[in-house]
Amino acid sequence: MPMTDIRQNEPILAEYLLHLELECGLSSNSVQAYRRDITEFRKLFKIHGDYAVTYRTVNDFLARLSSANRRPASIARKISSVRSFYRYLAERGLVADNPFEYARVPRIARYHPDYLSVADIETILRQPDQTTPNGIRDAAMLEVLYGTGVRISELINLTMSAVYGEVGFITVIGKGNKERLVPFGRYAREAVEKYLTAVREALRAECESDHLFLSRNRTAFSRVGVWKIIKKYALKAGIAKKVTPHVFRHSFATHMIDGGADLRTVQELLGHASITTTQIYTQVDREYLLSVHREFHPREKAVAMENA
């Protein structure tokens, strides 16, 4: 539903969505996700005008989501969306309390994200044919993805003015419209400089866009467009597993942690608001932990020498 229609039919919801966008700094995609979740809840229980609901309604909502075989993460997100909306209503005195405040949501199992080995990443990076303009562009995109760990949305929204090659940094606009400086190493920097010199500069006269990476239509890439490019080179490299832009991001983070980078630094590089999100990259095999403990703890080391 367009924002103009929401303002006419649902002024309180429109006000809340505007609050999310302007005061909380959420992206358009996030705001629309909140709108969908709240609208689904209100339609399900025919809530119009008077927003007050009971704790029984909350339990019924949870039961319906569970019976519809929604994934735990999906249920948790929907409850979070509606809880946030009712907190907003309660703070403004539009409802007496927030019945969702203590709603119990399903536990979400933590996971270690898929990532590629350094060797697999390097094999993919060698695939673009850099004798062609598209190959030079694709090589630069892949190097930036792996060299900086940026999200796909951050990659496609990079502008030419965001590249500071002389100092080795790029300016990235992340979630919530938050800006951060991200270093990109020699390989990514050289690939971008080659792309700028050999390809992108020549396109200035053809298009007004300031986007760094342009598709064949001389417009900014879509998410699907970048995904197709990565899929093409992964297949060409003989990588059997599914490779997406986010796999590059996960690989960047995992390789940084494995190389000795501390969590706080990786958190800053990835643009995570909470270090808890970054901790998914620190899961280590138990047998490896045991072997390290036995090898380096002084008492365990002495026992091993006695048994040798």
C-alpha positions in Angstrom: 0.0 0.0 0.0 1.5 3.4 -1.0 2.2 5.8 1.8 -0.5 8.3 0.6 -3.1 5.5 1.0 -1.8 4.6 4.4 -2.1 8.2 5.6 -5.7 8.4 4.4 -6.8 5.1 5.9 -4.4 4.3 8.7 -3.0 7.6 10.1 -1.6 6.1 13.2 0.2 3.4 11.3 1.5 5.9 8.8 2.8 8.1 11.7 4.6 5.1 13.1 6.2 4.1 9.8 7.4 7.7 9.4 8.9 7.5 12.9 10.8 4.4 11.9 12.2 6.0 8.8 13.0 9.5 10.1 13.8 9.0 13.7 15.0 5.5 13.8 16.8 5.7 10.4 15.5 2.4 9.1 15.8 1.6 5.4 12.8 1.6 3.1 12.9 -2.2 2.9 12.8 -2.5 6.7 10.0 0.0 7.0 7.9 -2.0 4.5 8.6 -5.2 6.4 7.2 -3.6 9.6 4.2 -2.5 7.6 3.5 -6.0 6.3 3.8 -7.6 9.7 1.6 -5.1 11.5 -1.0 -5.2 8.7 -1.1 -9.0 8.7 -1.8 -8.9 12.5 -4.5 -6.3 12.3 -6.3 -7.9 9.4 -6.2 -11.3 11.1 -8.0 -10.0 14.2 -10.0 -7.3 12.4 -8.5 -4.5 14.4 -9.7 -1.1 13.2 -9.7 2.3 15.1 -9.3 0.9 18.6 -5.9 -0.7 18.8 -6.3 -2.2 22.2 -5.9 -6.0 22.3 -5.8 -8.5 25.2 -3.1 -11.0 26.1 -5.3 -13.7 24.8 -5.1 -12.1 21.3 -1.3 -12.3 21.6 -1.4 -16.0 22.4 -3.9 -16.6 19.6 -1.6 -14.8 17.2 1.4 -17.0 18.2 -0.8 -20.1 17.9 -1.9 -19.2 14.4 1.6 -18.4 13.2 2.8 -21.8 14.6 0.0 -23.7 13.1 0.8 -22.1 9.7 4.2 -23.8 9.9 6.0 -20.4 9.9 9.8 -20.7 10.6 10.9 -19.7 14.1 12.8 -16.8 12.7 9.8 -15.5 10.8 7.5 -15.8 13.9 10.1 -14.0 16.0 10.4 -11.2 13.5 6.6 -10.7 13.3 6.2 -10.6 17.0 9.1 -8.2 17.3 7.4 -5.9 14.6 4.0 -5.8 16.4 5.6 -5.5 19.8 7.5 -2.4 18.7 4.4 -0.9 17.2 2.4 -1.4 20.5 5.3 0.0 22.5 5.0 3.1 20.3 1.2 3.2 20.9 1.6 2.8 24.7 4.3 5.5 24.9 1.8 7.9 23.3 -1.1 6.9 25.5 -3.0 5.3 22.6 -3.3 2.0 24.4 -3.2 1.2 28.1 -0.2 -1.2 27.9 1.8 -3.3 25.5 0.4 -6.9 25.6 3.3 -8.1 23.4 6.0 -7.0 25.8 6.4 -10.4 27.4 5.2 -12.6 24.5 7.3 -15.8 24.3 8.8 -16.3 20.9 10.4 -19.5 19.5 14.1 -20.0 20.2 16.2 -19.4 17.1 19.1 -21.8 16.7 22.4 -20.1 16.2 24.3 -21.1 13.1 27.7 -20.7 11.6 27.3 -19.1 8.2 28.5 -20.7 5.0 31.8 -19.5 3.9 34.5 -20.4 1.3 38.1 -21.4 1.9 40.8 -18.9 0.9 41.7 -21.1 -2.0 38.1 -21.2 -3.3 37.8 -17.4 -3.0 41.0 -16.9 -4.9 39.9 -19.3 -7.6 36.7 -17.4 -8.1 38.6 -14.1 -8.2 40.8 -15.3 -11.1 37.8 -16.2 -13.3 36.8 -12.8 -14.9 38.3 -12.2 -18.3 40.1 -8.9 -17.8 40.6 -8.3 -21.5 37.0 -7.2 -21.7 35.3 -4.2 -20.0 32.7 -6.4 -18.3 35.4 -8.7 -17.0 37.4 -5.7 -15.6 34.2 -4.5 -13.9 33.3 -7.9 -12.5 36.8 -8.5 -11.2 36.6 -5.1 -9.3 33.2 -6.0 -7.8 34.4 -9.4 -6.6 37.6 -7.9 -5.1 35.6 -5.2 -3.3 33.1 -7.8 -1.9 35.8 -10.0 -0.5 38.3 -7.2 0.3 35.8 -5.2 2.4 33.0 -7.6 3.5 30.3 -5.1 2.4 26.7 -6.1 2.0 25.3 -6.5 -1.5 23.1 -3.4 -1.0 26.2 -1.4 0.1 28.1 -2.6 -3.0 25.4 -1.7 -5.5 25.0 1.8 -3.9 28.7 2.6 -3.9 29.4 5.9 -5.7 32.5 7.1 -7.5 32.9 9.8 -4.9 32.9 7.2 -2.1 36.2 5.8 -3.3 39.4 7.2 -1.7 42.0 5.2 -3.4 44.9 7.3 -2.3 44.3 6.5 1.3 42.8 3.0 0.8 39.2 3.6 2.1 35.7 3.6 0.8 32.7 5.3 2.3 29.8 2.8 2.8 26.2 3.6 3.6 24.9 0.7 5.7 21.7 -0.2 7.5 19.8 2.6 9.0 21.5 5.0 6.6 24.6 4.9 8.8 27.9 5.8 7.1 31.2 4.1 7.9 34.7 4.1 6.5 36.0 0.7 5.4 39.5 0.0 4.3 40.1 -2.0 1.1 43.4 -3.6 0.5 45.8 -3.5 -2.4 44.1 -6.1 -4.5 40.7 -4.5 -4.3 42.2 -1.0 -4.7 44.1 -2.0 -7.8 41.1 -3.7 -9.3 38.9 -0.6 -8.7 41.6 1.7 -10.1 41.9 -0.4 -13.2 38.1 -0.4 -13.6 37.9 3.4 -13.2 40.6 4.1 -15.6 39.8 1.5 -18.3 36.0 1.4 -18.1 34.1 3.7 -15.8 35.7 7.1 -16.8 34.7 6.5 -20.4 31.0 6.2 -19.3 30.8 9.6 -17.7 29.6 11.2 -20.9 27.0 8.5 -21.5 25.2 8.5 -18.2 24.6 10.9 -15.3 24.7 8.2 -12.6 27.4 8.5 -9.9 27.1 4.8 -9.1 30.5 3.1 -9.2 29.4 -0.1 -10.8 27.1 0.1 -13.8 25.2 -2.7 -15.5 25.1 -3.1 -19.3 22.1 -0.8 -19.3 24.3 2.0 -17.8 22.3 1.9 -14.6 23.0 0.7 -11.0 23.0 -3.1 -10.5 20.1 -4.9 -8.9 20.7 -7.5 -6.2 19.8 -10.2 -8.7 22.2 -8.9 -11.2 25.1 -9.1 -8.8 24.0 -12.6 -7.6 24.0 -13.8 -11.2 27.6 -12.6 -11.8 28.8 -14.3 -8.7 27.0 -17.5 -9.6 28.5 -17.5 -13.0 32.1 -17.2 -11.8 31.6 -19.7 -9.0 30.4 -22.3 -11.5 33.2 -21.4 -13.8 35.6 -22.0 -10.9 34.1 -25.4 -10.3 32.7 -24.5 -6.8 29.9 -27.0 -6.1 28.3 -25.3 -3.2 25.8 -22.4 -3.5 27.8 -19.1 -3.6 25.9 -15.8 -3.0 27.1 -12.2 -2.2 26.6 -12.9 1.5 28.9 -15.9 1.3 31.6 -13.5 0.3 30.8 -11.4 3.3 30.8 -14.4 5.6 34.1 -15.5 4.1 35.7 -12.1 4.7 34.6 -12.1 8.3 35.7 -15.7 9.0 39.1 -15.3 7.4 39.7 -12.1 9.3 38.9 -13.9 12.6 41.0 -16.9 11.7 43.8 -14.5 10.8 43.8 -13.1 14.3 41.5 -10.0 14.0 39.6 -9.1 17.2 35.8 -9.1 17.3 35.5 -5.4 17.9 37.5 -4.6 14.7 35.5 -7.1 12.6 32.2 -5.6 14.1 33.3 -2.2 12.9 34.3 -3.4 9.4 31.0 -5.3 8.9 28.9 -2.4 10.3 27.2 -4.6 12.9 25.2 -2.6 15.5 25.9 -5.3 18.1 28.9 -7.5 18.7 26.6 -10.4 19.4 25.9 -10.5 15.7 29.6 -10.7 14.9 30.1 -13.6 17.4 28.6 -16.1 14.9 32.0 -16.1 13.3 33.8 -17.3 16.4 32.5 -20.9 16.6 35.5 -23.2 16.7 35.6 -27.0 16.4 35.7 -28.6 19.9 38.4 -31.1 18.9 40.6 -28.2 17.7 40.1 -26.4 21.0 41.1 -29.5 22.9 44.2 -30.0 20.8 45.3 -26.3 21.4 44.6 -26.6 25.1 46.7 -29.8 25.3 49.5 -28.3 23.3 49.9 -24.9 25.0 48.6 -25.2 28.6 51.7 -25.8 30.8 50.3 -28.7 32.8 48.8 -30.5 29.8 52.0 -29.9 27.9 54.0 -31.6 30.8 51.7 -34.6 30.8 52.1 -35.0 27.0 55.9 -34.9 27.4 55.7 -37.6 30.1 53.6 -39.8 27.9 55.8 -39.3 24.9 
